[in-house]
């Protein structure tokens, strides 16, 4: 009996397969022909066979709220010993009409068995909405499309903020993610208040123009559509407990209105579909995420290297030099590259030790970073330009780089190799003068008793008067000594100042900030928003770091306020400086057009640095 059942099943499957193979492909598109501006509706593409690839049309003139959402429907029938099968694969788009007019939507395409098929085109007439023809509502109504009949439960739409670790080390990378959960269609998502990150250095991992990536998630038996709104890498600049404030956004949700006329649950669910009627209202909502608290652990004091500069993560170091033999006054290039994952952008140039005969310049810093869901990784390269001024054989000593590895919870030190440099005499280097002793013979004056008569202008000199004992001789003897002593004093002071890193950084703070602001001005002209705001932020934080010799990893809004107050900077200028910092951070992560804010932030940054410089003099 079991064998007969298996044979019957095989015959049935063979018949179904033969029926599927013989079936002609039907690929159709359907939607409403007439809609109103602001109305949401569906466009459905159906095909009676499995496909390898689906390519939707360009819905120009409409907002695509969701789609393509794929679903299948398959059934079998046994009639008079014959098997028949129906199969339908659908791709559904939820659309919203924007403005009046006649629109033609081109065909969609599918590929199957190496062939391409097209659906029919769609023609949609968008008319003026009825709500725009009637007077605007008065009182506490928030929009023309909002009605007191429709409302959204707090569990229908909410934002969830989460972090990958709640107890990181200071400087360790952590990722905060803001996700929106919804069971109803939403549109016009605008972030009205971004979270503030006091005590953190932040970097966005999502681009503003990237589409939201959607997924489905079931919570307490309820299926939600989930999308990542923001994903940010954070680096704690201080230890202790830090609170991250909630993020707020405004959106328009489509909620169902309870005006059904039937009591049959099947027909209620069928006819309440927005594709068939308009029992839905657009409601403007404000949603707030949950706050977060991060407990930042301080870096261990045990085993901390003396040259540790605040680098936290996992890194490698490499270096290369373009040549090791050259002539005097010819340029030499040394590149030091730090690669890995962590707070790369906060790593400062290594303390290189160059011979005194080498003229060096501030290194050119190049970042090659990549952003993904796991954080920021890449490399940071320091390129040194070196010019040997004298010939000889020299050494560039190894440079050490220390960092803290949070995975192993230990400090590590890496170093560059030693480079032996041979500098030959250059073409324009003055040649050396060699002195050698030669034998001298006494000169005999023949006829020494004869003195010839001298002619021409004769300069008479007092008898027994010599220049060696004169006051002029003493004066010219003292002057070179005084000049030499002055040079020694100036050289000592210069060396002392050069050794005082804090003093050097203080003097160069304004110059470095102006250099960064000039670069930001170039990005402003090119309308490169992300690069512009990064350069403005680097200029402001770098100015405070250099001016007061504070590592970037120890800076925060609170520490800046405190340090400027200690230097008797006026409250007005302190408020303006911190305001520019906050506006810059807000503009970096806020969505939408930022071009209008760029010029004002640039002007304020120039102005406030100039004011603080005047007060510090």
GUDRENFI-104172 format. One line per 8 residues: their letters; for each residue x, y, z of C-alpha. Coordinates in pm, whole numbers, plus 50000, padded with zeros to 5 digits. Layout:
a> X:Y:Z ~ ... .
This chain:
xxxxxxxx> 50000:50000:50000 ~ 50280:50241:50085 ~ 50442:50171:49748 ~ 50117:50259:49570 ~ 50094:50588:49763 ~ 50452:50680:49671 ~ 50388:50598:49303 ~ 50071:50808:49309 .
xxxxxxxx> 50262:51100:49465 ~ 50536:51077:49201 ~ 50280:51074:48921 ~ 50108:51377:49075 ~ 50433:51574:49105 ~ 50527:51484:48748 ~ 50191:51608:48627 ~ 50227:51932:48824 .
xxxxxxxx> 50578:51987:48685 ~ 50458:51925:48331 ~ 50170:52167:48385 ~ 50409:52435:48518 ~ 50644:52391:48224 ~ 50366:52419:47972 ~ 50218:52728:48138 ~ 50262:53056:47953 .
xxxxxxxx> 50405:53348:48150 ~ 50159:53622:48239 ~ 50310:53938:48390 ~ 50064:54217:48470 ~ 50052:54543:48668 ~ 49746:54690:48841 ~ 49667:54998:49049 ~ 49404:55267:49096 .
xxxxxxxx> 49359:55492:48795 ~ 49241:55796:48993 ~ 49383:55912:49325 ~ 49398:56239:49520 ~ 49708:56434:49615 ~ 49843:56302:49945 ~ 49655:55973:49911 ~ 49839:55645:49966 .
xxxxxxxx> 49767:55348:49741 ~ 49918:55025:49607 ~ 50071:54918:49279 ~ 50071:54538:49239 ~ 50280:54340:48988 ~ 50174:53976:48941 ~ 50340:53689:48755 ~ 50225:53327:48732 .
xxxxxxxx> 50571:53173:48750 ~ 50883:53189:48962 ~ 51135:53445:48839 ~ 51509:53491:48879 ~ 51507:53871:48898 ~ 51252:54151:48935 ~ 51324:54512:48836 ~ 51065:54770:48938 .
xxxxxxxx> 50984:55088:48739 ~ 51076:55446:48825 ~ 50780:55593:49016 ~ 50861:55952:48923 ~ 50612:56194:49079 ~ 50524:55960:49368 ~ 50670:55884:49710 ~ 50760:55516:49751 .
xxxxxxxx> 50660:55437:50111 ~ 50741:55067:50095 ~ 50828:54798:49842 ~ 50868:54586:49655 ~ 50703:54353:49911 ~ 50708:53998:49773 ~ 50441:53733:49839 ~ 50334:53404:49677 .
xxxxxxxx> 50007:53214:49646 ~ 50000:52853:49527 ~ 49711:52602:49510 ~ 49643:52253:49369 ~ 49318:52098:49241 ~ 49232:51734:49169 ~ 48933:51705:48932 ~ 48839:51375:48765 .
xxxxxxxx> 49182:51232:48832 ~ 49355:51533:48676 ~ 49581:51767:48866 ~ 49575:52143:48804 ~ 49790:52401:48975 ~ 49782:52778:49007 ~ 50080:52988:49114 ~ 50100:53362:49162 .
xxxxxxxx> 50398:53571:49265 ~ 50323:53936:49352 ~ 50543:54241:49409 ~ 50358:54519:49594 ~ 50455:54888:49623 ~ 50290:55131:49866 ~ 50288:55474:49701 ~ 50180:55826:49791 .
xxxxxxxx> 50062:56083:49537 ~ 50244:56416:49564 ~ 50075:56667:49335 ~ 49804:56684:49068 ~ 49862:56572:48713 ~ 49858:56275:48477 ~ 50144:56030:48527 ~ 50261:55738:48318 .
xxxxxxxx> 50456:55467:48503 ~ 50669:55252:48275 ~ 50667:54872:48275 ~ 50845:54653:48529 ~ 51081:54377:48412 ~ 51140:54017:48516 ~ 51398:53760:48409 ~ 51341:53385:48405 .
xxxxxxxx> 51505:53098:48220 ~ 51734:53342:48041 ~ 51449:53550:47898 ~ 51322:53898:47992 ~ 50955:53995:48014 ~ 50781:54330:48066 ~ 50454:54418:48234 ~ 50201:54668:48107 .
xxxxxxxx> 50242:55038:48182 ~ 50024:55223:48434 ~ 49843:55555:48389 ~ 49743:55741:48706 ~ 49545:56063:48729 ~ 49618:56261:49047 ~ 49349:56514:49137 ~ 49338:56783:49405 .
xxxxxxxx> 49270:56643:49752 ~ 48938:56717:49915 ~ 49107:56839:50234 ~ 49296:57111:50045 ~ 48971:57241:49897 ~ 48808:57287:50240 ~ 48913:57545:50501 ~ 49202:57447:50726 .
xxxxxxxx> 49097:57305:51065 ~ 49111:57530:51368 ~ 49197:57470:51733 ~ 49446:57202:51840 ~ 49447:57010:51512 ~ 49805:56969:51391 ~ 49748:56928:51017 ~ 49489:56927:50746 .
xxxxxxxx> 49505:56549:50714 ~ 49482:56472:51084 ~ 49154:56358:51235 ~ 49048:56277:51586 ~ 48905:55952:51451 ~ 49248:55806:51384 ~ 49523:55749:51637 ~ 49835:55537:51671 .
xxxxxxxx> 49912:55326:51974 ~ 50251:55384:52141 ~ 50337:55025:52053 ~ 50266:55086:51683 ~ 50559:55325:51633 ~ 50859:55366:51862 ~ 51235:55433:51849 ~ 51485:55212:52026 .
xxxxxxxx> 51840:55325:52105 ~ 52099:55055:52177 ~ 52476:55033:52221 ~ 52704:54739:52156 ~ 52877:54779:52494 ~ 52773:54974:52804 ~ 53100:54953:52999 ~ 53382:55052:52757 .
xxxxxxxx> 53728:55180:52834 ~ 53803:55549:52785 ~ 53882:55600:52416 ~ 53740:55260:52315 ~ 53508:55256:52015 ~ 53142:55180:52084 ~ 52850:55194:51840 ~ 52509:55342:51916 .
xxxxxxxx> 52218:55252:51687 ~ 51877:55420:51661 ~ 51607:55200:51507 ~ 51247:55282:51425 ~ 50986:55010:51476 ~ 50647:55046:51310 ~ 50342:54837:51227 ~ 50180:55113:51018 .
xxxxxxxx> 50309:55296:50706 ~ 50511:55609:50793 ~ 50653:55890:50581 ~ 50815:56236:50610 ~ 51054:56126:50884 ~ 51236:56432:51021 ~ 51474:56425:51316 ~ 51375:56725:51529 .
xxxxxxxx> 51626:56673:51810 ~ 51945:56473:51783 ~ 52102:56308:52084 ~ 52384:56499:52246 ~ 52703:56310:52317 ~ 52881:56500:52596 ~ 53219:56352:52671 ~ 53235:56161:52342 .
xxxxxxxx> 53405:56208:52007 ~ 53144:56099:51751 ~ 53149:55985:51387 ~ 52840:55894:51182 ~ 52850:55553:51013 ~ 52555:55619:50777 ~ 52546:55863:50488 ~ 52258:56111:50476 .
xxxxxxxx> 52161:56016:50121 ~ 52160:55640:50176 ~ 51814:55476:50173 ~ 51689:55325:50497 ~ 51758:54951:50513 ~ 51444:54769:50622 ~ 51389:54434:50790 ~ 51114:54254:50979 .
xxxxxxxx> 51119:54165:51348 ~ 50860:53998:51571 ~ 50819:54140:51923 ~ 50563:53990:52163 ~ 50390:53817:51874 ~ 50363:54143:51673 ~ 50551:54189:51346 ~ 50730:54521:51300 .
xxxxxxxx> 50903:54682:51004 ~ 51243:54793:51136 ~ 51486:55047:50986 ~ 51817:55194:51107 ~ 51781:55570:51142 ~ 52128:55650:51274 ~ 52440:55449:51355 ~ 52724:55639:51523 .
xxxxxxxx> 53070:55544:51644 ~ 53153:55702:51981 ~ 53486:55740:52161 ~ 53467:55833:52530 ~ 53697:56122:52619 ~ 53658:56086:52994 ~ 53577:55814:53243 ~ 53272:55787:53465 .
xxxxxxxx> 52898:55758:53407 ~ 52776:55950:53099 ~ 52409:55993:53006 ~ 52305:56009:52639 ~ 51986:56209:52594 ~ 51697:56075:52380 ~ 51652:56150:52012 ~ 51322:56295:51890 .
xxxxxxxx> 51164:56279:51546 ~ 50841:56381:51377 ~ 50670:56165:51117 ~ 50338:56114:50941 ~ 50174:55780:51018 ~ 49883:55621:50835 ~ 49640:55486:51090 ~ 49309:55310:51048 .
xxxxxxxx> 48983:55495:51123 ~ 48712:55296:51294 ~ 48425:55370:51049 ~ 48361:55022:50913 ~ 47991:54936:50852 ~ 48009:54559:50866 ~ 48049:54326:51159 ~ 48210:54043:50964 .
xxxxxxxx> 48580:54034:51060 ~ 48676:53888:50723 ~ 48508:54163:50524 ~ 48627:54428:50769 ~ 48992:54333:50715 ~ 48936:54309:50339 ~ 48756:54636:50279 ~ 48969:54831:50528 .
xxxxxxxx> 49269:54778:50300 ~ 49376:55127:50172 ~ 49388:54983:49822 ~ 49009:54945:49825 ~ 48885:55234:50035 ~ 49000:55533:50235 ~ 48943:55420:50593 ~ 49290:55549:50682 .
xxxxxxxx> 49406:55889:50808 ~ 49748:56057:50799 ~ 49844:56160:51154 ~ 50149:56363:51251 ~ 50333:56206:51543 ~ 50634:56289:51759 ~ 50837:55993:51881 ~ 51119:55986:52137 .
xxxxxxxx> 51385:55723:52191 ~ 51497:55584:52523 ~ 51793:55750:52702 ~ 52113:55554:52756 ~ 52375:55550:53027 ~ 52736:55449:52960 ~ 52976:55366:53242 ~ 53322:55444:53103 .
xxxxxxxx> 53617:55271:53269 ~ 53943:55466:53305 ~ 54251:55327:53135 ~ 54468:55128:53376 ~ 54764:55312:53523 ~ 54970:54996:53559 ~ 55200:54941:53264 ~ 55112:55268:53092 .
xxxxxxxx> 55409:55375:52871 ~ 55554:55722:52917 ~ 55490:55810:52551 ~ 55125:55693:52555 ~ 54917:55951:52368 ~ 54562:55815:52410 ~ 54539:55568:52119 ~ 54289:55290:52196 .
xxxxxxxx> 54216:54998:51966 ~ 54409:54743:51765 ~ 54686:54887:51545 ~ 54990:54812:51333 ~ 55266:55051:51224 ~ 55476:55071:50911 ~ 55714:55325:50760 ~ 55894:55383:50434 .
xxxxxxxx> 56159:55626:50312 ~ 56206:55718:49949 ~ 56590:55695:49960 ~ 56880:55659:50199 ~ 57156:55828:49995 ~ 57130:56179:49857 ~ 57311:56510:49827 ~ 57298:56798:50071 .
xxxxxxxx> 56997:57033:50027 ~ 56798:56763:49843 ~ 56454:56668:49987 ~ 56383:56337:50156 ~ 56036:56191:50232 ~ 55956:55964:50527 ~ 55606:55814:50564 ~ 55478:55659:50887 .
xxxxxxxx> 55142:55476:50860 ~ 54928:55353:51150 ~ 54668:55095:51042 ~ 54393:54930:51240 ~ 54060:54981:51413 ~ 53999:55238:51685 ~ 54023:55612:51742 ~ 54250:55666:51441 .
xxxxxxxx> 54151:56029:51383 ~ 54261:56123:51736 ~ 54615:55986:51696 ~ 54870:56266:51677 ~ 55203:56270:51493 ~ 55476:56053:51645 ~ 55765:56228:51825 ~ 56029:56168:51556 .
xxxxxxxx> 56395:56231:51638 ~ 56582:56387:51344 ~ 56950:56492:51337 ~ 57010:56865:51401 ~ 57157:56900:51049 ~ 56815:56805:50904 ~ 56557:57073:50837 ~ 56206:56932:50893 .
xxxxxxxx> 55849:57055:50850 ~ 55513:56970:51007 ~ 55396:56635:50867 ~ 55121:56608:50609 ~ 54843:56393:50758 ~ 54629:56171:50534 ~ 54335:55962:50655 ~ 54214:55660:50461 .
xxxxxxxx> 53914:55546:50662 ~ 53623:55315:50589 ~ 53286:55308:50767 ~ 53067:55003:50811 ~ 52825:54855:51061 ~ 53112:54733:51281 ~ 53270:55079:51314 ~ 53562:55274:51168 .
xxxxxxxx> 53886:55122:51045 ~ 54160:55218:50803 ~ 54489:55403:50823 ~ 54640:55740:50920 ~ 54960:55842:50743 ~ 55213:56107:50855 ~ 55438:56225:50570 ~ 55754:56411:50676 .
xxxxxxxx> 55953:56631:50438 ~ 56323:56637:50539 ~ 56609:56840:50390 ~ 56970:56757:50500 ~ 57175:57077:50498 ~ 57522:56929:50547 ~ 57704:56625:50414 ~ 57791:56328:50630 .
xxxxxxxx> 57642:56006:50765 ~ 57333:56038:50986 ~ 57073:55823:51160 ~ 56698:55866:51195 ~ 56624:55691:51522 ~ 56321:55463:51568 ~ 55996:55630:51678 ~ 55776:55457:51933 .
xxxxxxxx> 55396:55432:51919 ~ 55205:55308:52225 ~ 54837:55214:52241 ~ 54592:55036:52467 ~ 54423:54721:52335 ~ 54079:54690:52505 ~ 54034:54331:52384 ~ 54348:54217:52570 .
xxxxxxxx> 54331:54498:52828 ~ 54703:54562:52794 ~ 54932:54832:52658 ~ 55144:54762:52352 ~ 55434:54954:52199 ~ 55533:54948:51833 ~ 55825:55126:51670 ~ 55953:55222:51330 .
xxxxxxxx> 56292:55093:51208 ~ 56616:55291:51219 ~ 56725:55453:50896 ~ 57093:55519:50807 ~ 57121:55819:50577 ~ 57428:55902:50372 ~ 57442:56265:50260 ~ 57697:56350:49994 .
xxxxxxxx> 57835:56698:49934 ~ 57590:56901:49730 ~ 57666:57113:49428 ~ 57592:57438:49612 ~ 57757:57337:49941 ~ 58070:57552:50012 ~ 58390:57350:49978 ~ 58615:57311:50280 .
xxxxxxxx> 58943:57507:50317 ~ 59256:57308:50398 ~ 59555:57470:50560 ~ 59908:57321:50548 ~ 60234:57453:50683 ~ 60505:57564:50440 ~ 60874:57637:50509 ~ 60966:58005:50517 .
xxxxxxxx> 61308:58159:50450 ~ 61441:58471:50593 ~ 61452:58749:50342 ~ 61777:58941:50317 ~ 61755:59298:50210 ~ 62044:59384:49996 ~ 62139:59740:50038 ~ 61933:59777:50349 .
xxxxxxxx> 62106:60100:50422 ~ 61946:60259:50120 ~ 61593:60402:50158 ~ 61416:60494:49838 ~ 61226:60816:49819 ~ 60848:60757:49838 ~ 60628:60956:49611 ~ 60252:61029:49616 .
xxxxxxxx> 60022:61075:49915 ~ 60201:60983:50235 ~ 60008:60907:50556 ~ 60211:61005:50856 ~ 60192:60816:51184 ~ 60292:60919:51531 ~ 60610:60757:51649 ~ 60564:60476:51901 .
xxxxxxxx> 60185:60470:51833 ~ 60046:60119:51766 ~ 59691:59993:51681 ~ 59717:59692:51915 ~ 59712:59903:52228 ~ 59462:60157:52098 ~ 59100:60201:52212 ~ 58977:60105:51864 .
xxxxxxxx> 59156:59773:51891 ~ 58998:59706:52231 ~ 58650:59803:52095 ~ 58672:59571:51795 ~ 58813:59300:52018 ~ 58511:59315:52254 ~ 58240:59339:51982 ~ 58291:58984:51839 .
xxxxxxxx> 58292:58843:52190 ~ 57966:59015:52276 ~ 57816:58902:51944 ~ 57923:58542:52012 ~ 57779:58549:52366 ~ 57447:58689:52230 ~ 57428:58409:51977 ~ 57488:58149:52250 .
xxxxxxxx> 57214:58302:52470 ~ 56964:58319:52183 ~ 57045:57964:52078 ~ 56995:57838:52435 ~ 56661:58016:52466 ~ 56554:57882:52128 ~ 56649:57529:52226 ~ 56466:57564:52556 .
xxxxxxxx> 56155:57693:52380 ~ 56171:57415:52123 ~ 56194:57162:52403 ~ 55889:57315:52571 ~ 55620:57139:52365 ~ 55341:57318:52547 ~ 55485:57660:52461 ~ 55536:57563:52096 .
xxxxxxxx> 55182:57430:52067 ~ 55048:57744:52237 ~ 55224:57973:51989 ~ 55115:57768:51691 ~ 54753:57722:51805 ~ 54614:58022:51618 ~ 54824:57946:51309 ~ 54710:57581:51297 .
xxxxxxxx> 54346:57681:51352 ~ 54366:57937:51071 ~ 54516:57672:50845 ~ 54228:57432:50918 ~ 53971:57708:50870 ~ 54128:57796:50535 ~ 54089:57434:50431 ~ 53729:57441:50555 .
xxxxxxxx> 53674:57748:50337 ~ 53784:57547:50034 ~ 53532:57275:50121 ~ 53270:57547:50166 ~ 53322:57666:49808 ~ 53299:57306:49682 ~ 52987:57241:49897 ~ 53152:56931:50044 .
xxxxxxxx> 52937:56930:50357 ~ 53081:56633:50547 ~ 53444:56735:50488 ~ 53358:57099:50577 ~ 53203:57019:50915 ~ 53485:56775:51002 ~ 53746:57045:50926 ~ 53559:57313:51129 .
xxxxxxxx> 53530:57070:51422 ~ 53900:56982:51391 ~ 53994:57354:51388 ~ 53795:57438:51704 ~ 53891:57133:51911 ~ 54251:57154:51786 ~ 54274:57522:51883 ~ 54178:57451:52245 .
xxxxxxxx> 54403:57142:52254 ~ 54709:57333:52130 ~ 54639:57656:52319 ~ 54612:57491:52659 ~ 54818:57175:52593 ~ 54524:56940:52650 ~ 54510:56603:52468 ~ 54215:56576:52232 .
xxxxxxxx> 54099:56265:52418 ~ 54050:56474:52738 ~ 53842:56749:52574 ~ 53469:56795:52621 ~ 53225:57086:52628 ~ 53255:57099:53007 ~ 53637:57103:53009 ~ 53644:57374:52740 .
xxxxxxxx> 53407:57589:52947 ~ 53619:57539:53259 ~ 53954:57613:53091 ~ 53828:57928:52916 ~ 53675:58051:53243 ~ 54010:57992:53421 ~ 54175:58216:53158 ~ 53922:58495:53231 .
xxxxxxxx> 53757:58471:52891 ~ 53426:58659:52885 ~ 53106:58459:52925 ~ 52982:58591:52591 ~ 53283:58453:52402 ~ 53272:58121:52593 ~ 52905:58082:52507 ~ 52972:58171:52142 .
xxxxxxxx> 53262:57921:52118 ~ 53068:57631:52269 ~ 52765:57730:52062 ~ 52965:57701:51740 ~ 53088:57356:51853 ~ 52735:57236:51927 ~ 52594:57383:51603 ~ 52871:57216:51406 .
xxxxxxxx> 52803:56876:51566 ~ 52428:56920:51512 ~ 52477:57011:51146 ~ 52709:56712:51090 ~ 52444:56458:51188 ~ 52116:56636:51112 ~ 51949:56524:50788 ~ 51846:56756:50506 .
xxxxxxxx> 52014:57045:50327 ~ 52303:57184:50533 ~ 52439:57437:50281 ~ 52261:57732:50445 ~ 52429:57661:50781 ~ 52780:57623:50642 ~ 52854:57993:50580 ~ 52722:58110:50919 .
xxxxxxxx> 52917:57842:51110 ~ 53234:57928:50915 ~ 53200:58303:50994 ~ 53130:58238:51362 ~ 53432:58009:51394 ~ 53664:58277:51249 ~ 53513:58545:51470 ~ 53522:58360:51802 .
xxxxxxxx> 53884:58241:51762 ~ 53991:58601:51690 ~ 53805:58726:51999 ~ 53962:58466:52228 ~ 54310:58543:52088 ~ 54258:58914:52170 ~ 54153:58836:52528 ~ 54447:58601:52587 .
x> 54706:58862:52481 .
